[in-house]
């Protein structure tokens, strides 16, 4: 029964990304991802540590992304270097808060 639940979660995730996502290049790999300014502003309003200065919130399937990066690491998205402020995987989806890199 548990396997069926996670199969449904994976299917829902695929539908969500197909409906709302667009192709982006992350570390040279083309993936479907979502940039969500509303979610970023919502988190910034709560003064969440590490997210207050972020400029971009990216959502993508964990399996499509490179290995999880720690805060302060760099991540190239669409040819632009960003600094990872927060990287939270949950139920197959990663939520990544990024800010303009100073490199």
Secondary structure per residue as TSV (DSSP state, phi and psi in degrees):
chain	resnum	aa	ss	phi	psi
A	1	X	-	360.0	-40.3
A	2	X	H	-63.3	-37.6
A	3	X	H	-61.6	-37.7
A	4	X	H	-65.4	-39.4
A	5	X	H	-60.2	-48.8
A	6	X	H	-68.6	-28.8
A	7	X	H	-64.7	-39.8
A	8	X	H	-67.6	-39.8
A	9	X	H	-61.5	-45.5
A	10	X	H	-62.2	-40.4
A	11	X	H	-65.8	-42.4
A	12	X	H	-63.5	-40.1
A	13	X	H	-61.6	-43.1
A	14	X	H	-62.8	-43.9
A	15	X	H	-63.1	-44.3
A	16	X	H	-58.8	-49.2
A	17	X	H	-68.3	-38.2
A	18	X	H	-64.6	-37.1
A	19	X	H	-75.4	-45.3
A	20	X	H	-108.4	-15.7
A	21	X	-	-85.9	166.5
A	22	X	E	-136.6	159.8
A	23	X	E	-72.2	133.5
A	24	X	E	-139.7	156.9
A	25	X	E	-102.5	120.6
A	26	X	E	-118.5	116.2
A	27	X	T	52.4	39.8
A	28	X	T	84.7	-4.4
A	29	X	E	-105.9	131.2
A	30	X	E	-80.5	123.5
A	31	X	E	-135.6	166.6
A	32	X	E	-95.1	126.1
A	33	X	E	-144.1	167.0
A	34	X	E	-123.8	131.7
A	35	X	E	-99.3	125.7
A	36	X	-	-126.0	97.8
A	37	X	H	-68.1	-34.6
A	38	X	H	-63.1	-46.5
A	39	X	H	-63.2	-37.2
A	40	X	H	-64.7	-48.2
A	41	X	H	-63.3	-36.7
A	42	X	H	-62.8	-45.4
A	43	X	H	-68.7	-36.1
A	44	X	H	-66.8	-34.8
A	45	X	H	-62.0	-28.7
A	46	X	T	-86.5	4.1
A	47	X	T	51.4	42.9
A	48	X	-	-67.1	125.9
A	49	X	T	-55.3	134.3
A	50	X	T	85.9	-8.9
A	51	X	T	-116.3	-16.6
A	52	X	T	-54.7	-36.4
A	53	X	T	-100.5	5.8
A	54	X	-	-65.4	151.8
A	55	X	-	-117.6	-6.7
A	56	X	E	-152.3	136.0
A	57	X	E	-117.0	121.1
A	58	X	E	-115.2	135.4
A	59	X	E	-119.4	131.8
A	60	X	E	-157.8	163.1
A	61	X	E	-67.5	135.3
A	62	X	G	-53.9	-43.0
A	63	X	G	-66.5	-20.2
A	64	X	G	-86.0	-17.1
A	65	X	S	-92.8	160.6
A	66	X	-	-68.0	175.9
A	67	X	S	-53.1	141.4
A	68	X	-	-53.0	134.9
A	69	X	-	-101.7	150.7
A	70	X	-	-88.6	157.0
A	71	X	T	-54.4	136.6
A	72	X	T	98.5	-15.7
A	73	X	-	-76.1	161.9
A	74	X	E	-95.7	151.4
A	75	X	E	-144.0	126.0
A	76	X	E	-90.6	121.0
A	77	X	E	-125.6	119.5
A	78	X	T	53.8	38.1
A	79	X	T	82.3	5.0
A	80	X	E	-114.7	131.7
A	81	X	E	-81.2	125.9
A	82	X	E	-119.1	159.0
A	83	X	E	-101.3	132.0
A	84	X	E	-75.3	121.7
A	85	X	E	-95.2	-34.6
A	86	X	E	-158.8	140.9
A	87	X	E	-138.1	106.4
A	88	X	E	-121.5	110.8
A	89	X	E	-87.7	140.2
A	90	X	E	-155.6	120.5
A	91	X	T	53.8	40.8
A	92	X	T	89.8	-8.5
A	93	X	E	-114.2	138.7
A	94	X	E	-106.8	137.3
A	95	X	E	-111.0	118.2
A	96	X	E	-122.4	118.3
A	97	X	E	-93.0	127.7
A	98	X	E	-126.6	150.3
A	99	X	E	-130.9	161.4
A	100	X	E	-58.2	130.9
A	101	X	-	-75.4	145.7
A	102	X	-	-95.2	6.4
A	103	X	-	-79.1	360.0
